[in-house]
Amino acid sequence: MKCPYCEKEMVKVFHGEPNDELAIESFENEVIIGNCCDSNYNYYCEYCDRFFQI
């Protein structure tokens, strides 16, 4: 998924209790583990430092 502002690739955001696979993906920068509560955003752009609901 590309950022609507800078066109760079965004990272998925996971909300909830992570499992081992998600923890490994977060270390590899493939997914960001958010808080345990549901949230409106599901993507993050590292370059713009913005969260998005897409």
CYANA upper distance limits for C-alpha pairs under 8 A (distance plus 0.5 A):
  1 MET  CA      9 GLU  CA      6.31
  1 MET  CA     10 MET  CA      6.26
  1 MET  CA     11 VAL  CA      8.37
  2 LYS  CA      7 GLU  CA      5.61
  2 LYS  CA      8 LYS  CA      5.88
  2 LYS  CA      9 GLU  CA      5.07
  2 LYS  CA     10 MET  CA      6.21
  3 CYS  CA      7 GLU  CA      5.13
  3 CYS  CA      8 LYS  CA      5.94
  3 CYS  CA      9 GLU  CA      6.70
  3 CYS  CA     10 MET  CA      6.47
  3 CYS  CA     45 CYS  CA      6.87
  5 TYR  CA     48 CYS  CA      8.25
  6 CYS  CA     47 TYR  CA      8.20
  6 CYS  CA     48 CYS  CA      7.75
  8 LYS  CA     45 CYS  CA      7.97
  8 LYS  CA     47 TYR  CA      7.97
  9 GLU  CA     45 CYS  CA      7.71
 10 MET  CA     43 TYR  CA      6.72
 10 MET  CA     44 TYR  CA      5.99
 10 MET  CA     45 CYS  CA      5.21
 10 MET  CA     46 GLU  CA      7.54
 11 VAL  CA     29 ASN  CA      8.05
 11 VAL  CA     30 GLU  CA      6.62
 11 VAL  CA     31 VAL  CA      6.06
 11 VAL  CA     32 ILE  CA      7.30
 11 VAL  CA     43 TYR  CA      6.07
 11 VAL  CA     44 TYR  CA      5.72
 11 VAL  CA     45 CYS  CA      6.93
 11 VAL  CA     46 GLU  CA      8.27
 12 LYS  CA     30 GLU  CA      7.59
 12 LYS  CA     31 VAL  CA      5.38
 12 LYS  CA     32 ILE  CA      6.66
 12 LYS  CA     42 ASN  CA      6.37
 12 LYS  CA     43 TYR  CA      5.01
 12 LYS  CA     44 TYR  CA      6.87
 13 VAL  CA     31 VAL  CA      6.21
 13 VAL  CA     32 ILE  CA      5.14
 13 VAL  CA     33 ILE  CA      6.36
 13 VAL  CA     34 GLY  CA      6.64
 13 VAL  CA     41 TYR  CA      7.90
 13 VAL  CA     42 ASN  CA      5.24
 13 VAL  CA     43 TYR  CA      5.69
 13 VAL  CA     44 TYR  CA      7.13
 14 PHE  CA     18 PRO  CA      8.44
 14 PHE  CA     31 VAL  CA      7.36
 14 PHE  CA     32 ILE  CA      6.53
 14 PHE  CA     33 ILE  CA      5.40
 14 PHE  CA     34 GLY  CA      6.08
 14 PHE  CA     42 ASN  CA      7.32
 15 HIS  CA     33 ILE  CA      6.70
 15 HIS  CA     34 GLY  CA      5.39
 15 HIS  CA     35 ASN  CA      6.09
 15 HIS  CA     36 CYS  CA      5.99
 15 HIS  CA     37 CYS  CA      6.87
 15 HIS  CA     38 ASP  CA      6.48
 15 HIS  CA     39 SER  CA      7.71
 16 GLY  CA     33 ILE  CA      8.39
 16 GLY  CA     34 GLY  CA      7.75
 16 GLY  CA     35 ASN  CA      6.90
 16 GLY  CA     36 CYS  CA      4.59
 16 GLY  CA     37 CYS  CA      6.71
 16 GLY  CA     38 ASP  CA      7.67
 17 GLU  CA     36 CYS  CA      6.51
 18 PRO  CA     22 LEU  CA      6.24
 18 PRO  CA     23 ALA  CA      7.01
 18 PRO  CA     33 ILE  CA      7.76
 19 ASN  CA     23 ALA  CA      6.89
 20 ASP  CA     24 ILE  CA      6.88
 21 GLU  CA     25 GLU  CA      6.81
 22 LEU  CA     26 SER  CA      6.62
 22 LEU  CA     31 VAL  CA      7.83
 22 LEU  CA     33 ILE  CA      8.25
 23 ALA  CA     27 PHE  CA      7.00
 23 ALA  CA     33 ILE  CA      8.31
 24 ILE  CA     28 GLU  CA      6.90
 25 GLU  CA     29 ASN  CA      6.69
 25 GLU  CA     30 GLU  CA      5.69
 25 GLU  CA     31 VAL  CA      6.28
 26 SER  CA     30 GLU  CA      6.24
 26 SER  CA     31 VAL  CA      5.39
 26 SER  CA     32 ILE  CA      5.98
 26 SER  CA     33 ILE  CA      7.20
 40 ASN  CA     52 PHE  CA      8.44
 40 ASN  CA     53 GLN  CA      6.40
 41 TYR  CA     51 PHE  CA      6.42
 41 TYR  CA     52 PHE  CA      5.45
 41 TYR  CA     53 GLN  CA      4.69
 41 TYR  CA     54 ILE  CA      7.97
 42 ASN  CA     51 PHE  CA      7.76
 42 ASN  CA     52 PHE  CA      6.63
 42 ASN  CA     53 GLN  CA      5.85
 42 ASN  CA     54 ILE  CA      7.26
 43 TYR  CA     51 PHE  CA      6.21
 43 TYR  CA     52 PHE  CA      5.63
 43 TYR  CA     53 GLN  CA      6.97
 43 TYR  CA     54 ILE  CA      7.62
 44 TYR  CA     49 ASP  CA      7.64
 44 TYR  CA     50 ARG  CA      6.24
 44 TYR  CA     51 PHE  CA      4.90
 44 TYR  CA     52 PHE  CA      6.63
 45 CYS  CA     49 ASP  CA      6.00
 45 CYS  CA     50 ARG  CA      5.92
 45 CYS  CA     51 PHE  CA      6.96
 46 GLU  CA     50 ARG  CA      7.68
